[in-house]
């Protein structure tokens, strides 16, 4: 059932699913959701569909959500920014209270959430979906202040605009350097999709330029498929290559940054670039860490059957901040977690047996016009180990036709539209 819901085709039928299980009652419980991205918004709408009597309050400081999914197309002028920005009007229509303030802390003992304006909200369950934070100091010479000039552009909005402006201003013949961190980070194939789309932009507008990926890993997700695309589209592996990948084994791990010289300092030496995109190593966001939800590894361990925190009772963590091994940090996985969590809370408050969750992840990557790649994973939940084991993995085959790649690209847009519709209406 959860697999069916995770595909999106069952989202509109959740109320039908819930009706025979929930007795007619005026009793209600209160759930406070902190964070209004794909995970938080999908959770709020799913739980409200399951139980119209539940009081759902969504705390999100921003008036609008800026999607980083498909942000690579905005970077290279293939998409307007407005197509990546979404509001919360539909959530309010459905009876969800949306408060645009910043959450400051959780008092787990008294079950209270304190907001930055001093107001307090009580809850029966709290769901935290506040995403990632950045370990700026893991790269010598880099900092949060420098990121306002040398962007990571890993969260949409102003950072993405800045990187786009720098790409447009770069003279023909310049180099774009992309620093890729070690796992775990949001959207494992994302840096390679970004590099692909930038290479396509350079090929047309700045043909003497190139993009160099400096990677802290010896290999990466969908590597064979990406390298095949780069060979076909951008001359990868030749002297005329527009795109180059330098892995950890070749000295690609970035250790420092010299802003004055415009250089990334790698194990293989200093490399200069006119546009430098440092995707900093990541961890759970500051709110999650401040409130004791994160473990020493930086992420928030959860019970993978319910997404409840293993460190703070009656608080659930969903989305990119959650450590739900071996589920990657992607928008699709976040939406899947949101539904698993909503069903678990719904069942717990109505005295119903918990379901055995089934997780999925689907990730599309765009490499150029009409050229997409995909990976589709089914998972099996192991209640004993608390690990979400990979059961099946399907990747775009290396003998895929041009039509297959065109279909993958179209599917990427379709998945984006479905995720947006389910989260924001």
Helices and strands as residue ranges (DSSP letters): H 2-6, G 11-13, H 14-19, E 30-34, H 38-50, E 55-59, E 65-66, H 71-75, G 81-84, E 85-86, H 89-93, E 97-99, E 103-107, E 112-115, E 120-122, E 125-128, E 132-134, G 136-138, H 144-147, H 158-169, E 175-180, H 190-205, E 210-215, H 223-234, E 243-246, G 248-250, E 254-258, E 263-266, E 269-272, E 275-278, E 282-284, H 286-290, E 300-301, E 315-317, E 322-323, H 331-349, E 360-368, E 371-382, E 387-395, H 402-424
